[in-house]
Amino acid sequence: MKTINQLKKRLALPQTSWQLCLLAAIGGFASAMLVVLFIFTIEGVQSFFMSEKDDYNSLTPLSRFQLPIIGAVVILFFAWLTGYKYIRSGIPFVLHRLKIANGVIPFRNTVNQFIGSAVALIAGFSVGREGPAVHLGAACSSYIGNKLNLPYNAIRSLSACGIAAGIAACFNTPIAAVLFVMEVILREYKVHIFIPVMIAAIVGSMTTSSIFGPTHEFGYFTDITLNIDHYFILAILGMILGLIAFVFNRYLILVIKHSARFHIVPRILTAAFITGALGYAVPYAMGTDLSAINFSLQNNLELQLLLGLLVAKVLMTIFALGLGIPGGIIGPILGIGAIAGICGSVIATYFMTGNFSASDFALMGMAGFMAATLNAPLAALLCVVEMSNQIEIIVPAMIVITSACVFSGQFFGNRSIFIMQLEVQGLPYRRPPIEKSLQRIGVIGVMEEAFTLLDNPSEDAISVALSEQTPQDNLICKVSRNNEQATFIFYQQNTTNIEDTPSIEKHTLLPLSSQATLAEAYLLLVKTREGGVYIYQDNPDQIMGIITFDYIRSYLLKGKTDK
């Protein structure tokens, strides 16, 4: 028990530790295996009615219309079994839980995410795998931390590690996964979190690489032909992508906002009908991104056909995600960006001479559209570099990304789609700076364990103890009545008194779990700005240590702990 408590105290402090790195590796492996099971589930079911994965063109038009509707019924059935209120899932929900609940994710939401997203991807909805991968990774790693009863700040870090492992496992892009977590999820760079996240991403990528092979989905994009002569047209392409990103984000949010008044059942069925109708006419728009990109890269496709595919893909994605189909957004974003980039390459042939490939513009479209939609330029850059295995695209991609982000943000006020989703859904995701700072430290790591405890003492015993007390002593009296929870009284000397004899202040300590952070202790004491909390592990009648408001105030002034 003593060793376990020492481990928890170590993890409670905001510093790099081999213990957290080890837990990150274990959580990363478990998260990656859950993602592998998720992928096997999708591909296994698809193999029963498709010759190749995501090959919806092989189905009859009527089957393409019926498949999303059947999928919607299955999704609703499992949502009904687990409770409709647990249907929230995906990256915005994980962001919300990470900021507000220290990364602890309800089990029923995770079940809905696994089954609902698998069915949605099988049925051809335009959603991605990365959203479920993020949710499953965060839930798996945070579950490990919760079962070990770790401090919440450590669980929060493990949740971030699970997210990185999930993305790395899904795309085999460990660097982009780390940058995505830091840039989009945590939105901060702290070394004590950065290293475990990096380890989890490496483990996640290695796990799936050993199972599916080391190849990337877009590894066939070779022989980059872009040069300095193409940079001007790439900047124009970036601005067009920024405009499309603004339109995409705006109408996705409008669909979410105006559909919220309806029950989940008609929303899911409406999304299925729209997907089925569009899939009936444009089969390559169904699914995530590979089928649409491969079809767009075929030679001699007319611009009208590409534009029709682009519009169908955008509409499918907006209505699927906006009406509540479980799944991710990054996969469809990559598909939309690639199609838009290929459309740009066709238009560019009318104004430019020289050799350039449509696949080059497809990669540029992915980078620019992902960066502008998610407001994550660095993650988008590393994503396309890793997925294509082409380091030569860095400079061209940076041109597209910067022009897309600046044009979209400066002229249209576009923001991250995840933040916009959280706001329109009424899910809080911000905490005041003071709470964010205190959230990084677990109470078990900084609590004061040196104290004198008197169990149901008499007045005389208290008087004697107070007469012998020095300003550094902590006197606590435990008062138990019948079967009620014990009350702990803290006697504190007020050394700021101008009189020669310091006064004695008496405070009732408030109970706080050993998993809590200083943020929870601060919120309990901030109204009175005095007194303290006592820390317990399993039994609220057994005190482990105390934290006074004076200590929290001292930490906020100094910016460091005394431990």
N, C-alpha and C positions, 0 to 999 in steps of 0.2 A: 504493500500500500504506500509506504514511504517513497519507494522508487517511482511509482506511478504519479504521485503528487509532485515529485521533483520534475518529472517529465512535463507535467501540465504547467508548472511554474515557468519552465524554460520556454514552452510554446506560447505562454501568455505575454511574453515580452516581444516588442517589435524589433527582432534581430534575427539574422540568419542562423539557423541551427541545423545540424545534421539530422536531428529527429524529424523536423518538418520536411526536409528534403526526402527522407526515407518514406514518410507518409505520402508525400507528393508522388513518388514513384509507384507506390502500391495503389494509390487512388487512380493514377494515370493508367496503370495496367487494367484495373477493374473497369474503368470508364471505357477504355478502348475495346475491351472484350464485349461490353454491353453494346457498343456501336457496331461491332462485328456481327453480333447476334441480330441487331436491327437490320443490317444490310442483307444478311443471309435470309432473314424472314421475307424481305421485299423481293429479292431475286428468286428465292425458292417458290413463292406463290406465283410470280410472273411467269416462271418457266412452265407452268401448267397450261397457259393459254397464249404464250408468245414464243416465237422462235428465238428472239434475242431480247435482252432487257430493254425496256422503254421503247420497243418497236411497235408503237400503236398503229402505224400504217398497215401492219399485217392483219389487223382486225377489220371486220366489215364495218361500214358506216353505222349501221344500226347498233352493233356491239360497242362502238366508240361512244355512242349516245347513251346507251344503257349503263355502261361500266361506272361512270361517276355517280349515277343515281344509286346503284347498288352499294357502292362504297359509302355514300352519304348515309344510307340506312344503317349500315354496320357501325359507322362512327357514332351515330346517334344512339344506337342500342347500347354500346359500351359506355357512352356518356351518361345514359340513364341508369345503368348499373352502378356506376361509381358516384353519381350525383352530378347534376349539371353544373353546379357551382365550381366543380373541380376541372372544368374543361379548359380553363386558362393554361396556356403552355407557351413554349417558345422563348426566344431571346428576350423580348420585352418583359415577360413574366419573371425570367431569371434575373434580369437587371433589377426589377422591383424587389425580389426576395433577397438579393445580395445586399442592397442598400438598406432595406428596412428590417429584414429578419436574419441578417448575418449569413445568408446563403442557405439556410435551412428550407428545404422544399418539401411540401406535403407529398406523401406517398401516392395518393390517388391522382394528383395532377401528373405524376410521373407515369403511372399506368395509362392514363388517357393519352399522354404524349407518345408513348411507345406504340400502343395499339392504333390510336387514331391517326398518327402520322404515317405508320406503315401502311394502313389501309388507304390513306389519301394518295400516297406515292404509287401504290399498286394500281389504284383506280384511275390514274392519269391526271390528277389535279396538278396545277402549275405551282407547286411548292417545292422546297428544297430539303435536303437531308441534314444540312448543318444546324438548323433550328432544333430538331430533335436531338442531334448530337450534343449541342450545347446544354440542353435541358437534362439529358440523360447523364452526361459527364458531371455536371454540377450536382445533380441529385445523388449520384453514386458516391462521389468523393465526400460530399457533406454528410452522407449517411454513415460513412466510416468514422468521420470525426465525431458525429453525434453519438454513435454506439460506444465510442471510447470516452464519452463524456468530456471532450476537450473544451477548452475555452472558446467562446464564440469568435474571437478574433482569429484563432487558428482554423476554425471551421470555415470562416469566410475565406481565408487563404486557400484552404483545400478545395473549396467550391470553385475558386478561380482556376486552380490547377486542373480540376476536372473539366472545366470549359476548354482550356487549352488542349488537353488530351483528346477531348471529343472532336474538336475542329481538326487537329493534326491527324487523328485517326480517319476522319471523313475524307479529307483532301490530300493527305500525305504532305502537308505543308507546315512543318513545325515552327519555322521562323515567323511566318504569317500568323500562325495561331497565337504565338506569344505577343506579337504586336497588336493583334485584334483584342486580346484580353486587356492589355495595358491601355490601348487607345480608345476602345469602345466600351468595354465592360467596366473596368476599374477607373479609367480616366485619370490615372496617376502612375508615377514611376517610383517604386520603392524597391531597393535592392533586396530587402529581406523577403519580399514577395516575388520579385522578378526571377530569382534563381530557382525556387521550387516550381514556379510556373514553367520555366524553361525545361526543367527535368521532366515534368509531367508531359510536356509536348513531345520531347524526345522519345519517352517511353511509349506514348500513344502512337506516334508515327512508326516506330520500330515494330510495334505489335501488329499493326495492320499490314506493314510491308512484308513481314514474315508470313502472313497469311495470303494476301492478295498479290504480293510481288511489289518491287520497288518503283514500278512505273507510275506516272501521273496521268490523269485523265486527258490532259492536253499536251502530253509529251510529243505528239506527232507534229506540233507546230515547230518546224525547223527552218533553217536557212533564212534568217531575218534579213530582209532586203531594204529596210528603211535607212535613210541617210539624211544628211543635213538639208538636202533639197526638198524633203517631204515635211520638214518641221512646221512650215507655215500652214499647210493643209491639216496637219495634226492639231495645231492650235484651234483652227476652225472646227474640226471634229470635236475637240474637247468642249467648246462652247455649245455646240448642238447637243452633246451628251448632257451637259449641265441643264439645258432647257428641258430635255426629256425627263431628267431626274426630278426636276421641280414639278413637272406635270404629273409624273408617276406618284410622287410623295403626296401631292395635294389631293389627288382624286382617291388614293388609297385611304387617306385620313377622312375624306368626306364620306366614303362608303362605310367606314367604321363608325363614324359619328351618327349618321342618319339611320343605320341599321340597328343601332343599340337599343332602340325602343321595341324591337320585335324579339320574340322568343328565339332561342337557338335553333329550334326545329325548322321553322320556315326559312331561316337564314341559310342553314346548311343545305337544305333541299334546293333553294334558289341558286346557290353557288354550283351545285351539281348539275342543275338544268342548263345553266349558262356554259359550264365547261363541256357538257355533253353536246350542246348545240354547236359550239365553236369547234369541238373536236370532230364532229360529223363532217364539217367542211374543211378544216385545216388540221389534219391528224398530227403533223409535226410540231404543233404548238402544245400538245399534251405532254405531261411529264415534267421533268426538271429542266435540263438544258442540253444534254448531249445530242438528242435526236434533232432538236431545232438547229443547233450549231452545225452538225454534220450535214444536214440537208442544205443549209445556207451556203456551205462551202462547195457544193457541187458546181461544176462549171456551167457557164452560160445561163444562169438563172436571170430572168427579167427583173427589173427594179420593182415593177408593180407586184410581182409575186413575193419578193422579199419584204416590201412594205406591208403587204397583207399579212404575212407571217408575223411581222413585228407588232402590228396592231392587235392581232389575235392573241399573241403571247402577253402583251401588256394587259389586255382586258381580262384574260384568264387569271393572271396573277393578282390583279387588283380585286377582282370579285372573290377569288378563292380565299385570299388572306383577309380581305376586308369583311367578309361575311362569316369568318370564324373557322375555316378549315384548318386543322392543326398541321403545322409544317413550317419550314424555314423560308427565308426570303432571299438569301444570298445566291442559292442555285438559280432561281429564276432571274435574278438581277444579272448574273453572269451571262445567261442565255440572251436576255434582252440587249445587254451591252454588246455582245458579240454580233447579233443580227444587225443592230444599229451601225456597228463598225463596218460590217460587210456592205451594208447599203451605202455607207460613206465611200467605200472603195470603188463601188460601181459609179457613183457620181463623180469621183475624183478622176476617173478615166476620161471624162469629157474635158477636163481642164489641165491635166498633167500628162506628160510623156515620161517614159522611163519605166524601169522594172520595179514593180512592187506587188506584193501578194495580198490577196483578200484575207488570208489567215493572219497577216501582220495587223491589218486593220481590225480584225476580230479581237485580237489580244488587246489592242489599244481601246477598243470599245468596252471590253470587260473592265479594264483598269479605270477608265474615266467614269463609267456609269456607276460602278461599285463605290468609288471614292466620293462622288457627288451625292449618291443616295444615302450612304451610311455616314458621310462626313468623316471618313477614315482614310485619308490619302496614303499614309504609310503602310497600313495593312493591305490596301488594295494593290499598291506597288509590289510588295513582297509576295502577295498571293499569285499574281500573274507571272512573276519571275520564277517562283518555285514550281508552279503548275506546268509551265512551258519549258523549264530547264534552259532558258535562254537569258543569260545575263546581258546580252547585247540590247535587250529591249528597255533597259533601265532609263536611259536618257529620253528616248521617244515617249515612253510611258509617263515619265515625269512631266513632260510638256502637256500631254493630254490631261493628266490628273490635275495639274495646277490650273490650267485654263478652265476645266470643267468645274472645279471647286470654287474658284474665284467668281466665275460668271454666274454660277447657280446661287452662291451665297450672297454675293454683293448686289446683284441686280434683282434677285427674286426672294431673297431672305430665306433660302432653303436651309433646312437643318437635318440632323440625323433622323432617319425614319423611325428609329427605335425610340428616341426621345419624344417625337411627335405622337407615336402610338401610346406611350405611357401617359402622356398628358391628356389625350382624348379619351382614354379608357379610365381616367381618374385614379391611376395607380401611382402613389407617391414614390419618388426615386431620389429625392434630395434630402440631405441632412445638413444642418448648420455646420459651419467650419469647426466650431468647438466640439460638437458631437463626433464629427469625422475624425478629429485628432484623438479624442478619447476612445474611440471605437477600436483603435489599433492595439490597445493594451488590455489584457485580461486582469480582472481583479485579483485572481489567485497569485499572480506574479508579483504584485506590489502591496499586498495586504500586510498589515502589522500583526505579527504573530506573538510578539512579546507583550503579555498582559497578565494581570492578576485577576483570576475569576473566583468570585465568591458565590456559592450556591445557596440561595434563600437565606442571606445573612440577616442578623438582627441589626437594629439601629446602632447598638454599641459596637458590633463588629465592623460596621461601615465607618463609624467615627474613628476607630482605632486605625483602620486601613488608610483613611484619608489623612490622618495626622502623620503617618509615616510615608505618605506619597510624595514623590518629587515631580517636577514638571515633565520629566521624561517617562514617568510611570503611567501605565494605562490600567485603571481600575474598572472592572466590569462586574456587575451583580446580576446573577441569573435568578429571576423570580418565576416560580412555577406555581400555578393554581389548578388543583384538581387535574382534569384531563385536557386543559387548554394548552395551547402552544406557549412555550416559555417566552418571557420578555427579558431582554437584556438591557440593563441600564448602564450607561457610560458616564463616568465621572471625570471631567476634564478641568484642569487648572487653567484659568484665564490669566495668562502672564502679561497681557496688555494692560491690566489694571494699574492705575497710577499709584495706588496705595502700596504700602510695604508688603502686606499680606495678600497674595493673589486670591481671587474669589474662585469658588468651585462651581462649575456649570454641570448640570445634570441633563443628560439627553437619553431618550429612548432610541436604541439602535434599530434600524429597519433591516429586515432580512433580505438577503440577496444571494442568488445561486452562485456557486463557484465557477460556473460557465460564463457568467456575465462579464461585460467589459466595463471600463471606467465610465463609458457613456451612460449605461444604465444607472450606475451609482450617482452620477451627476444629475440625471433627471429626477431621481428620488429626493435629492437634497437641495436642488437649485432654488426652490421656492423659499425655504427657510434660511438657506445659506449657512447652516450650522449643523452640528451633530455629526452623525456618521451612519454607516451601514455595517452589519456583521455578515460575514461570509460563511455559508454552510455548504456541505456537499450533498448529502442525501437526506439527512434529518435536520429540519429547521431548529430543533432543540439543541443541536450540537454546533458550537461555534468553532470556526477554524482560524479566523482572524478578523480584523476590522479595518475599515478605511474611513477616515474623517473627511469632512468637506475642506478642512484646512489643507489636507494633503493634496486634494484635487486642485485647489486654488494654487498651491505651490507649484504643482506640475504645469499648470497653464501659464504661470509666470516664467518659470525656468525653461520650459520646453523639454524637460527630461525627467526621468524617474530617479529616485534615490537608491534604486536597487542595483 
